[in-house]
Amino acid sequence: MNNFWIILLHTYSTKIKSKQFIITTIITLTIMLGLTSIPHIMDFVNSDKEQDKIAVIDDTGLLFDSLKQVISTTNENVLLVAYNGGQENAVQEVKEGKWKGLLILTNNSENLPEATYTSMTITNVMLPNELRNSLQQMKTQLAASKINLTQEQLETLYEPVSFQQIALEENAKTVEELNQARGLVYVLLFVIYFAVILYASMIAMEVATEKSSRVMEILISSVSPIKHMFAKIIGVGLVSLTQMILLLSVGYYSITRNLSSMEGGFFDFFGFHNVPVLTIVYAFVFFILGYFLYATLAALLGSLVSRIEDVQQTITPMTLLIVAGFMIAMFGLGAPDKTFITITSYIPFFTPMIMFMRVGMLNLPAWEPLLGVGILLATIIIMAIFGARVYRGGVLMYGKTSILKDIKKALQFSKNESR
């Protein structure tokens, strides 16, 4: 057992101290801090930014003042200026950079506003859309006045229809609870997906690196394959937990510090204040089991590789399984009770994501998620036993990689070694 802990601690300490781990963690933390600080960054950038000046030629003589008032209430960074020098001169001044753009206001045959906006490019859609929406608001008001609609009648006309949903199922979740669960499940699905796809690949790379350096032959002669395999899996797992705890801690601190407008705190702001404890427990359980399932498969595939360059090609089938499970889970967020979703939630390689999604979105009987947990545990045990046999023979194989043929050869090598 001492050898197991030696390999585990060596794997953990080596990965933690590696340049790749340190650099990727620093880069990720920098990006995270940058994203959570966007409100402050935007305020700082806009503090010294000049207003976007728009030259306005109002052929109607009636629309400019109203439009300027509407724009001033929605965007302080846009300044509308009445222009009386003619359209040709205005266009020339836009080309020279004096104006951000030229807005020409006219009336159509029904005496309702129309507009033409001219600028150097049309790639910036935000400013034209803002001008368009403001004019649309004015047009609605004018059209309402023409048919003698009062402001109250106009508000009633555009008031959203009252639409309530009632679920007959006992203990069914409300719309608010479903939206809350959908947000939490969406976030945790991403965490599970990226963690599994990143750290499982790291295990395959770790095994392939040792094998390519011929260190593996020495290790296997002194440590049983299953001990070595799970020491690697748990070692990399601890590395992933260390990195994730660091990222989540810094992310939580940065968000709470930068988003000062949060009412009720972090969890209330994001709608996670009433999340059932059981949902969090299942998220942790399915995350751990999903990691061990794919980590065992990654170690098995990594043991078949002779060159580090072949790792990504070899683990591609595993990556496609993870992507497929994630995409099905994303689809299931909108229809979690579909038969297809229910069936795929019991397929071991999809269970960690799809069953967790169902647990978060539906009121499932306890036996369903527990059955999913049981299926995952049984699959992991079978994969561990089978993987250990392939691992034992695979780490001693060198040459061109062919997954199916190499698994068969690895089993033969393992059988010969055990005799």
C-alpha positions in Angstrom: 0.0 0.0 0.0 3.0 2.3 0.6 3.7 2.2 -3.2 0.2 3.4 -3.9 0.6 6.5 -1.7 4.1 7.2 -3.1 2.8 7.2 -6.7 -0.3 9.2 -5.7 1.6 11.9 -3.9 4.3 12.0 -6.6 1.7 12.5 -9.3 0.0 15.2 -7.2 3.1 17.1 -6.3 4.6 16.8 -9.8 1.4 18.2 -11.5 1.0 21.0 -8.9 4.6 22.2 -9.4 4.6 21.8 -13.2 4.9 24.9 -15.3 1.8 23.9 -17.4 -0.4 23.8 -14.3 0.9 27.1 -12.9 0.7 28.9 -16.2 -2.8 27.6 -17.1 -4.1 28.4 -13.6 -2.7 32.0 -13.7 -4.1 32.6 -17.2 -7.5 31.2 -16.2 -7.6 33.3 -13.0 -6.6 36.4 -15.0 -9.4 35.8 -17.5 -11.9 35.2 -14.7 -10.9 38.4 -12.9 -11.1 40.3 -16.1 -14.6 39.0 -16.9 -15.9 39.6 -13.4 -14.4 43.1 -13.5 -16.1 44.1 -16.8 -18.5 46.6 -15.1 -15.6 48.5 -13.5 -13.5 48.3 -16.7 -16.4 49.6 -18.8 -16.9 52.5 -16.4 -13.2 53.3 -16.5 -13.0 53.2 -20.3 -16.2 55.3 -20.7 -15.2 57.8 -18.1 -12.9 59.6 -20.6 -14.8 58.7 -23.7 -16.2 61.5 -25.8 -19.9 61.4 -26.7 -20.9 60.0 -30.1 -22.1 63.0 -32.0 -24.8 62.4 -34.6 -25.7 65.1 -37.1 -29.5 65.2 -37.6 -31.3 66.7 -40.5 -35.0 67.0 -39.6 -36.9 67.5 -42.8 -40.2 67.4 -40.8 -39.2 70.1 -38.4 -41.1 68.3 -35.6 -39.2 65.1 -34.7 -35.7 66.3 -33.6 -36.5 67.6 -30.1 -38.6 64.6 -29.2 -36.0 62.2 -30.5 -33.2 64.0 -28.6 -35.1 63.8 -25.4 -35.7 60.1 -25.8 -32.1 59.4 -26.6 -30.8 61.5 -23.7 -32.8 59.3 -21.2 -31.5 56.0 -22.7 -27.9 56.7 -23.5 -25.9 59.6 -22.2 -23.0 58.8 -24.5 -25.0 59.8 -27.7 -25.5 63.5 -28.5 -27.9 64.5 -31.3 -27.1 67.8 -33.0 -29.4 69.6 -35.4 -27.5 70.2 -38.7 -28.5 72.9 -41.2 -25.6 72.7 -43.6 -27.2 70.4 -46.2 -26.9 66.6 -46.7 -23.8 66.7 -49.0 -21.8 68.8 -46.4 -22.9 66.5 -43.6 -21.8 63.4 -45.5 -18.4 65.0 -46.1 -18.0 65.8 -42.5 -18.9 62.2 -41.5 -16.0 61.1 -43.8 -13.7 63.6 -42.1 -14.6 62.2 -38.7 -16.4 65.2 -37.3 -19.6 63.2 -36.9 -20.2 59.6 -35.9 -23.0 59.5 -38.4 -25.8 61.4 -40.2 -29.5 60.8 -39.4 -32.1 62.2 -41.8 -35.6 62.3 -40.5 -38.6 62.4 -42.9 -42.3 61.5 -42.9 -43.9 58.8 -45.0 -47.2 59.1 -46.9 -49.2 58.5 -43.7 -47.2 61.3 -42.0 -45.3 58.9 -39.7 -41.6 59.1 -39.1 -38.9 57.4 -41.3 -35.2 57.7 -41.1 -31.9 57.1 -43.0 -28.7 56.7 -41.1 -25.3 57.2 -42.8 -22.0 56.3 -41.3 -18.5 55.1 -42.4 -19.4 51.4 -41.7 -22.5 49.5 -40.7 -20.6 47.0 -38.5 -21.7 48.7 -35.3 -25.3 47.7 -34.8 -25.8 48.9 -31.3 -26.1 52.7 -32.1 -28.4 52.3 -35.2 -30.6 49.9 -33.2 -30.9 52.4 -30.4 -31.9 55.1 -32.8 -34.3 52.8 -34.6 -36.0 51.8 -31.3 -36.3 55.4 -30.2 -38.0 56.3 -33.5 -40.2 53.2 -33.2 -41.4 54.5 -29.8 -42.1 57.9 -31.3 -44.0 56.3 -34.2 -46.1 54.3 -31.9 -47.1 57.4 -29.9 -47.9 59.3 -33.1 -49.9 56.5 -34.6 -51.9 56.1 -31.3 -52.7 59.8 -31.3 -54.0 59.6 -34.8 -56.6 57.1 -33.8 -57.3 59.0 -30.6 -55.8 56.3 -28.2 -55.0 57.6 -24.7 -51.8 56.8 -23.0 -53.6 54.3 -20.7 -55.2 52.6 -23.7 -51.8 52.3 -25.4 -50.2 50.8 -22.2 -53.1 48.3 -22.1 -52.6 47.4 -25.7 -48.9 46.6 -25.2 -49.3 45.0 -21.7 -48.1 41.3 -21.8 -50.9 38.8 -21.7 -51.4 37.0 -18.4 -50.4 33.4 -18.9 -50.2 31.0 -15.9 -49.0 27.4 -15.9 -50.5 24.9 -13.5 -49.0 21.4 -13.0 -51.3 18.6 -11.9 -48.4 16.3 -10.8 -48.1 16.0 -7.1 -45.2 18.2 -5.6 -44.5 19.5 -9.1 -42.0 22.4 -9.3 -43.2 25.9 -10.0 -42.0 28.0 -13.0 -39.7 29.9 -10.7 -38.3 26.8 -9.2 -37.7 25.3 -12.7 -35.9 28.4 -13.9 -33.8 28.3 -10.8 -33.0 24.6 -11.2 -32.3 25.1 -14.9 -29.7 27.8 -14.1 -28.0 25.7 -11.5 -28.0 22.6 -13.6 -26.7 24.6 -16.6 -23.7 25.9 -14.5 -22.9 22.5 -12.9 -23.2 20.7 -16.3 -20.5 22.9 -17.7 -18.3 22.3 -14.6 -18.8 18.5 -14.9 -18.2 18.6 -18.7 -15.0 20.7 -18.7 -13.6 19.0 -15.6 -14.0 15.5 -17.0 -12.9 16.3 -20.5 -9.8 18.2 -19.2 -8.6 16.1 -16.3 -9.4 12.7 -17.9 -7.2 13.7 -20.8 -4.5 14.7 -18.3 -4.5 11.1 -17.0 -4.1 9.6 -20.4 -1.2 12.1 -21.1 0.4 11.2 -17.7 0.4 7.5 -18.5 1.6 8.0 -22.0 4.4 10.2 -20.8 5.7 7.6 -18.3 5.3 4.9 -20.9 7.3 6.8 -23.6 10.1 7.3 -21.1 10.2 3.6 -20.2 9.7 4.5 -16.6 6.5 2.4 -16.7 8.3 -0.9 -17.1 10.1 -0.3 -13.8 7.0 0.8 -12.0 4.8 -2.1 -13.1 7.4 -4.6 -12.0 7.2 -3.2 -8.4 3.5 -2.1 -8.2 0.4 -3.9 -9.3 -1.3 -2.3 -12.4 -4.6 -1.5 -10.5 -2.7 0.3 -7.7 -0.7 2.3 -10.2 -3.7 3.1 -12.3 -5.8 4.3 -9.4 -2.9 6.2 -7.8 -2.7 8.1 -11.1 -6.4 8.7 -11.2 -6.7 9.9 -7.6 -3.5 12.0 -7.9 -4.8 13.9 -10.9 -8.2 14.0 -9.3 -6.7 15.9 -6.3 -4.9 18.2 -8.7 -8.3 19.0 -10.4 -10.0 19.6 -7.1 -7.1 21.9 -6.0 -7.4 23.9 -9.2 -11.2 24.1 -9.1 -11.3 25.2 -5.5 -8.8 27.9 -6.3 -10.7 29.1 -9.3 -14.1 29.0 -7.6 -12.8 30.8 -4.5 -11.2 33.6 -6.6 -14.2 33.8 -8.8 -16.6 34.1 -5.9 -14.5 36.8 -4.2 -14.2 38.7 -7.5 -17.9 38.6 -8.3 -19.0 39.7 -4.9 -16.4 42.5 -4.8 -17.1 43.8 -8.3 -20.9 43.4 -8.6 -21.8 45.8 -5.8 -25.4 45.9 -7.1 -26.1 42.4 -5.9 -29.3 42.5 -3.8 -29.4 39.8 -1.1 -25.9 38.5 -1.7 -24.3 36.2 -4.2 -26.7 33.3 -4.0 -29.9 35.4 -4.0 -28.6 37.5 -7.0 -28.0 34.4 -9.1 -31.2 32.7 -7.9 -29.5 29.9 -6.0 -30.8 30.7 -2.5 -33.4 28.0 -2.4 -31.5 25.2 -4.0 -32.3 21.9 -2.4 -29.4 20.4 -0.5 -30.1 17.0 -2.2 -29.5 18.6 -5.6 -26.0 19.8 -4.4 -25.3 16.3 -3.0 -26.3 14.6 -6.3 -24.1 17.1 -8.2 -21.1 16.2 -6.1 -21.8 12.4 -6.4 -22.4 12.4 -10.1 -19.3 14.6 -10.6 -17.1 12.2 -8.6 -18.5 9.1 -10.3 -18.3 10.6 -13.7 -14.7 11.6 -13.2 -13.7 8.1 -12.0 -15.6 6.5 -14.9 -13.9 8.6 -17.6 -10.6 8.7 -15.8 -10.5 4.9 -15.7 -11.3 4.8 -19.4 -8.6 7.5 -20.1 -6.0 5.5 -18.2 -6.8 2.4 -20.2 -6.5 4.3 -23.5 -3.4 6.1 -22.4 -1.7 2.7 -21.6 -2.1 1.7 -25.3 -0.2 4.7 -26.6 3.5 4.5 -27.3 4.0 8.2 -28.3 2.6 11.3 -26.6 1.6 12.6 -30.0 -1.0 9.8 -30.4 -2.8 10.5 -27.1 -5.4 12.9 -28.5 -6.2 10.6 -31.4 -6.6 7.7 -29.0 -8.9 9.4 -26.6 -11.1 10.9 -29.3 -13.8 8.3 -28.9 -14.0 9.1 -25.2 -14.2 12.8 -25.9 -17.0 12.2 -28.3 -18.9 10.3 -25.6 -18.5 13.2 -23.2 -19.7 15.7 -25.9 -22.7 13.5 -26.8 -23.7 13.3 -23.2 -23.4 17.0 -22.7 -25.4 17.9 -25.8 -28.2 15.5 -24.8 -28.2 17.1 -21.3 -28.5 20.5 -22.9 -31.4 19.4 -25.0 -33.0 17.8 -21.9 -33.0 21.2 -20.1 -36.0 22.1 -22.2 -37.7 18.8 -22.2 -36.4 16.7 -19.2 -39.4 14.3 -19.2 -38.9 13.0 -22.8 -38.6 9.2 -23.1 -35.3 9.6 -25.0 -33.8 11.6 -22.1 -35.0 9.0 -19.6 -33.5 6.1 -21.5 -30.1 7.8 -22.1 -29.8 8.7 -18.4 -29.3 5.0 -17.7 -26.5 4.6 -20.2 -23.3 4.7 -18.0 -21.3 7.1 -20.0 -24.2 9.6 -20.2 -25.5 9.1 -16.7 -23.3 11.6 -14.8 -24.7 14.5 -16.8 -28.2 13.4 -18.0 -29.3 11.8 -14.7 -28.1 14.8 -12.8 -30.0 17.1 -15.2 -33.2 15.1 -14.5 -32.6 15.2 -10.8 -32.3 18.9 -10.9 -35.3 19.5 -13.2 -37.8 16.8 -12.1 -39.2 15.4 -8.9 -37.9 11.9 -9.4 -38.6 9.0 -7.1 -35.5 8.2 -5.1 -34.9 4.9 -6.8 -34.1 6.5 -10.2 -31.0 8.5 -9.2 -29.9 5.8 -6.9 -30.2 3.3 -9.7 -28.1 5.7 -11.8 -25.5 5.8 -9.0 -25.6 2.0 -8.8 -25.1 1.6 -12.6 -22.1 4.0 -12.5 -20.5 2.2 -9.6 -20.9 -1.2 -11.3 -19.5 0.2 -14.5 -16.6 1.7 -12.8 -15.8 -1.6 -11.0 -16.1 -3.5 -14.3 -14.0 -0.9 -16.0 -11.4 -1.0 -13.2 -11.1 -4.8 -13.5 -11.0 -4.9 -17.2 -8.9 -1.7 -17.4 -6.3 -3.2 -15.0 -5.8 -6.2 -17.2 -5.5 -4.0 -20.3 -3.3 -1.6 -18.4 -1.0 -4.3 -17.3 -0.4 -5.5 -20.8 -0.8 -2.2 -22.5 2.0 -0.4 -20.7 4.4 -3.0 -22.0 3.3 -2.5 -25.7 5.1 -0.3 -28.1 4.5 0.5 -31.8 1.7 1.8 -33.9 -1.6 2.4 -32.1 -4.8 0.7 -33.1 -7.3 0.7 -30.2 -9.2 -2.6 -30.8 -6.2 -4.6 -31.8 -4.1 -3.1 -29.0 -6.7 -4.0 -26.4 -6.7 -7.6 -27.6 -2.9 -7.7 -27.5 -2.8 -6.1 -24.1 -5.2 -8.7 -22.7 -3.0 -11.5 -24.2 0.1 -9.9 -22.6 -1.6 -9.5 -19.3 -2.7 -13.2 -19.4 0.9 -14.3 -20.1 2.3 -12.1 -17.4 -0.1 -13.5 -14.8 1.0 -17.1 -15.5 
